[in-house]
Amino acid sequence: MNRINRRVLLGAMSAAVLAGSAGLAMAAGEIRVLNWQGYGTDEAFATEAFEKKTGVKVVHDYFTSEQEMLTKLRTNPGAYDVVLINSAFTGQAKAEGLIAKIDTSDMPNVKDLAPSMGQNPDLVPGGDVYGVAWTWGATALAVNKDKVTPLPTSLALLWDPQYAGKVSIRDDGVEAIQFAALALGQDMNDIKDLEAVKAKLKALMPQIKTFWSSENDWNQFFSAGDFTVSTFWSGGAGRSITKGLPVAFVVPQEGAVGWLDSLAIPATSKNQDAARAFINWMIDPEFYVQWAAKGAPSSANAKANAALPDSDFNKQAFADPAVVARVHFMKPLSDETRKAYTELWQDVKTAQ
């Protein structure tokens, strides 16, 4: 079989995705995925179904921060075939030549992506796809609904003296600064008065009982009663609720920090046909509905969202367009700005 015919055949197989295209094993015996641990792509039911239908095994490696993800791509050329990238970092990865332009012509589920997600300019600069929109969500307020009544409507809750020593936020300088900016009525993606933000964060420090850095941390601290009021991810809140924790998730009037995650293909991947087939499976409604039952972020696939039951957490949390409008999606930051934010955050924490 010549190279051209083989590519045509593999393209057809990718389009079929999980329609019995075992021939993909010709292109790759396995693909390697770089992601946060426990974030969808490593769900056993999903990887097993993909391997059964395509013959391609899915192997994972993990990162604990976006900076670590970029470092792994830089220092391990050829090691990965699919990578999870937040839209705020896609431009940097593209500029460094770390990710490839994706031909989505043999990825039928791409057509069902919500236009605002699938055509996000940070993922599709100039019309070329460098990240396939996958999931999105918001970091907002999560409270113990048994102890906070009525439910809050404002970020001012974090500074309320009533909850002194009962507050937690994620130990992330950029996110902390963004929340302080929102609380002050500033544009979190274009902060004009950083000194005011710093003062606002200093005022928050006496309220803090503990910082959290992972979903596991958050659930343990919440279950132990270490805090009553916190910031948290929408997907995490949904999973906590499925575990029976008395969590209420609120997008406050000042807004929430939004994020859009995509699946990209490293420029050095040698298995791009299989990588596209795997990404197509990850945005498939069949996969997403099963994942959502366990607690997942919102899907960028409109068809997948429509297939969810009305009781779904994300469907309820973001049913109101006015709520979605209050979600401020993170934009890319320069290295200089990110460094300044990190230094400010360290100053605030050490001064408490």
C-alpha positions in Angstrom: 0.0 0.0 0.0 1.6 3.3 -1.0 1.8 6.2 1.4 -1.0 8.3 -0.1 -3.5 5.5 -0.2 -2.6 4.5 3.4 -3.2 8.1 4.6 -6.6 8.1 2.8 -7.5 4.8 4.5 -6.4 6.0 7.9 -8.3 9.3 7.5 -11.5 7.3 6.8 -10.8 5.1 9.9 -10.3 8.2 12.0 -13.7 9.6 10.8 -15.3 6.4 11.9 -13.6 6.7 15.3 -15.2 4.0 17.3 -16.9 2.2 14.4 -14.5 -0.8 14.5 -11.5 0.9 12.9 -9.0 -1.5 14.3 -6.7 -0.7 11.3 -5.5 2.4 13.2 -3.0 0.1 14.9 -1.1 0.2 11.7 -0.4 3.8 12.4 0.3 3.4 16.1 0.4 0.7 18.7 -0.2 3.3 21.4 -0.6 7.0 21.9 0.7 9.0 24.8 -1.5 11.6 26.4 -0.3 14.4 28.7 -3.0 15.8 31.0 -4.0 16.5 34.6 -4.4 13.2 36.4 -8.1 12.1 36.7 -9.2 14.6 34.0 -11.4 12.6 31.6 -8.9 11.3 29.1 -7.7 8.6 31.6 -11.2 7.3 32.4 -10.8 3.6 32.2 -14.1 3.0 30.4 -13.1 5.5 27.7 -9.5 4.3 27.1 -10.7 0.7 27.0 -13.4 1.4 24.5 -11.0 3.3 22.3 -8.4 0.5 22.4 -11.0 -2.2 21.8 -12.3 -0.5 18.6 -9.0 0.8 17.2 -6.3 -1.4 18.6 -4.5 1.7 19.9 -3.5 1.7 23.6 -3.7 5.0 25.5 -0.8 5.7 27.9 -0.8 8.7 30.2 1.7 11.1 31.7 0.6 13.9 34.0 1.5 17.5 34.9 0.5 19.5 38.0 0.7 23.0 36.4 0.6 24.6 33.0 4.3 25.5 33.3 5.2 21.9 33.9 3.1 20.9 30.9 5.1 23.4 28.7 8.4 22.2 30.1 7.5 18.5 29.4 6.7 19.4 25.8 9.9 21.4 25.4 12.2 18.7 26.9 10.6 15.5 25.6 10.1 15.9 21.8 8.3 13.0 20.3 7.1 11.7 23.7 3.4 12.8 23.5 0.6 12.6 20.9 -2.2 14.5 22.7 -1.9 17.2 25.3 -4.4 19.1 27.3 -3.8 22.9 27.0 -5.8 25.7 28.6 -6.7 28.3 25.9 -4.7 30.9 27.8 -1.6 28.9 27.0 -2.3 27.8 23.5 -0.8 30.9 21.9 2.5 30.4 23.8 2.7 26.7 22.8 2.0 27.6 19.2 4.6 30.4 19.2 7.2 28.0 20.6 6.4 25.5 17.9 5.3 22.9 20.5 1.9 22.1 18.9 0.8 21.3 15.4 -2.0 22.7 13.3 -4.8 20.1 13.4 -6.7 19.0 10.3 -10.2 18.4 11.6 -11.7 17.2 8.3 -11.7 13.6 9.5 -13.1 14.5 13.0 -16.9 14.5 12.6 -17.6 15.6 16.2 -15.9 18.9 15.6 -18.9 20.2 13.7 -21.0 19.9 16.9 -18.8 22.2 18.9 -20.5 25.4 20.1 -19.2 28.2 17.8 -18.1 30.3 20.8 -15.9 27.4 22.0 -14.8 25.7 18.8 -13.9 29.0 17.1 -12.3 30.6 20.1 -9.6 32.9 18.7 -7.1 31.7 21.2 -7.5 28.1 19.9 -8.1 28.9 16.2 -5.9 31.9 15.4 -6.4 33.0 11.9 -8.8 30.1 11.2 -6.2 27.4 11.8 -7.0 24.9 14.6 -4.3 24.5 17.2 -6.5 23.3 19.9 -9.9 21.4 19.7 -12.2 22.9 22.3 -13.0 20.2 24.8 -14.3 21.3 28.2 -15.0 24.6 30.0 -16.0 25.7 33.4 -15.7 28.4 36.0 -14.0 28.9 39.3 -16.5 30.6 41.5 -17.9 30.4 45.1 -18.6 27.0 46.7 -20.1 27.0 50.2 -21.4 24.7 52.8 -25.1 25.1 52.2 -25.9 23.8 55.6 -24.0 26.7 57.2 -24.4 29.6 54.7 -27.9 30.8 54.4 -29.2 32.5 52.3 -26.8 31.5 49.5 -24.4 34.3 48.6 -24.7 36.5 45.6 -21.4 38.4 45.9 -17.7 37.8 46.2 -17.9 40.1 49.3 -18.7 36.9 51.2 -15.0 36.1 51.1 -14.3 39.3 53.1 -17.3 39.0 55.4 -16.1 39.2 59.1 -18.8 36.6 59.9 -16.7 34.0 58.1 -13.3 35.0 59.5 -11.1 31.9 59.8 -13.6 29.9 57.7 -12.4 30.9 54.2 -10.2 29.1 51.7 -8.9 29.9 48.2 -6.6 28.1 45.8 -2.9 28.8 46.3 -2.5 30.3 42.9 -1.3 33.8 42.5 -2.9 34.5 39.1 -6.3 33.2 40.2 -6.2 35.1 43.5 -5.4 38.4 41.8 -8.2 37.8 39.3 -10.7 37.3 42.0 -9.6 40.4 43.9 -9.8 42.4 40.6 -13.4 41.1 40.0 -14.3 42.0 43.6 -13.1 45.5 43.0 -15.0 45.8 39.7 -11.9 45.7 37.6 -11.4 43.7 34.3 -9.5 40.6 35.5 -7.8 40.4 32.1 -6.7 44.0 32.0 -6.0 45.1 35.6 -5.4 48.9 35.8 -4.8 49.3 39.6 -2.7 46.4 40.8 -2.0 48.2 44.1 -5.7 48.2 44.9 -5.8 44.5 44.1 -2.8 43.9 46.4 -4.5 45.8 49.2 -7.7 43.8 48.7 -5.8 40.5 49.0 -4.0 41.7 52.1 -7.5 42.4 53.6 -8.5 38.8 52.7 -5.6 37.1 54.4 -7.0 37.2 58.0 -10.1 35.5 56.7 -8.1 32.5 55.4 -8.1 29.2 57.3 -6.1 27.3 54.7 -5.2 27.3 51.1 -6.1 24.4 48.8 -4.1 23.2 45.7 -6.0 20.2 44.5 -9.5 18.8 44.4 -8.5 16.1 46.9 -7.3 18.8 49.2 -10.5 20.8 48.9 -12.7 17.8 49.6 -10.7 16.7 52.6 -10.6 20.2 54.1 -14.3 20.7 53.4 -15.2 17.4 54.9 -13.2 18.1 58.0 -15.0 21.5 58.5 -11.8 23.5 58.0 -13.7 26.0 55.9 -17.2 27.0 55.1 -16.7 29.4 52.2 -14.3 28.9 49.3 -13.5 29.3 45.7 -13.7 26.1 43.7 -13.9 24.7 40.2 -17.4 24.0 38.8 -16.5 20.5 37.8 -15.0 19.8 41.2 -18.1 21.1 42.9 -20.2 18.8 40.8 -18.1 15.8 41.8 -18.3 16.8 45.5 -22.0 16.9 45.3 -22.2 13.4 43.7 -20.1 12.3 46.8 -22.9 13.6 49.1 -21.1 16.7 50.4 -23.4 19.6 51.2 -22.0 21.9 48.5 -23.7 24.8 46.8 -22.0 26.4 43.8 -22.6 30.1 43.0 -21.5 32.4 40.2 -21.5 35.7 42.0 -22.7 39.0 40.6 -19.2 40.3 40.1 -18.3 37.3 37.9 -16.3 34.1 38.0 -12.9 33.1 36.5 -13.7 31.0 33.4 -11.4 28.6 31.6 -11.6 26.7 28.3 -9.5 23.6 27.9 -8.5 22.1 24.6 -6.9 19.0 23.3 -3.9 19.6 21.1 -1.3 17.6 19.2 2.4 18.1 19.9 4.3 19.1 16.8 6.7 16.1 17.3 3.9 13.5 17.5 4.5 10.6 15.1 1.0 9.3 15.6 -1.2 12.2 14.5 -3.9 10.1 12.8 -4.5 8.1 16.0 -4.3 11.3 18.0 -7.0 13.0 16.0 -9.2 9.9 16.4 -8.7 10.0 20.1 -9.6 13.7 20.4 -12.7 13.1 18.3 -13.7 10.4 20.8 -13.1 12.8 23.7 -15.6 15.3 22.3 -18.1 12.5 21.4 -21.5 12.8 23.2 -21.3 9.1 23.9 -18.1 9.5 25.9 -19.2 12.8 27.5 -22.6 11.6 28.9 -20.9 8.7 30.6 -18.2 11.0 32.0 -20.7 13.6 33.1 -22.5 11.1 35.3 -19.3 10.9 37.4 -18.9 14.7 37.5 -17.3 16.5 34.6 -16.8 20.1 33.5 -19.1 21.4 30.8 -18.6 20.1 27.3 -17.7 22.4 24.4 -19.9 20.1 22.3 -23.4 21.5 22.1 -24.8 18.1 21.0 -23.2 16.4 24.1 -24.7 19.0 26.4 -28.1 18.6 24.9 -27.9 14.8 25.5 -27.5 15.3 29.3 -30.4 14.7 31.7 -32.0 17.8 33.2 -30.6 16.8 36.6 -27.0 17.3 35.4 -25.0 19.6 37.6 -23.5 21.7 34.8 -26.8 21.9 32.9 -28.4 23.4 36.0 -25.5 25.6 37.0 -25.2 27.2 33.6 -28.8 27.0 32.4 -29.3 30.8 32.7 -27.6 32.8 29.9 -27.2 35.6 32.4 -25.1 33.4 34.6 -22.9 32.3 31.7 -22.4 36.0 30.8 -20.8 36.6 34.2 -18.1 34.1 33.4 -14.9 35.9 32.4 -12.6 33.6 30.5 -8.9 33.8 31.2 -6.9 35.4 28.5 -3.2 34.8 27.8 -0.7 36.5 30.1 2.9 37.6 29.2 5.7 36.0 31.1 6.5 39.3 32.7 2.9 39.8 33.9 2.7 36.3 35.2 6.0 36.8 37.1 4.7 40.1 38.6 1.5 38.4 39.7 3.5 35.5 41.3 5.7 37.9 43.2 2.8 40.0 44.4 1.1 36.9 45.7 4.2 35.8 47.6 4.5 39.2 49.1 0.9 39.1 50.3 1.2 35.7 51.8 4.5 36.4 53.6 3.2 39.7 55.0 0.2 38.1 56.8 
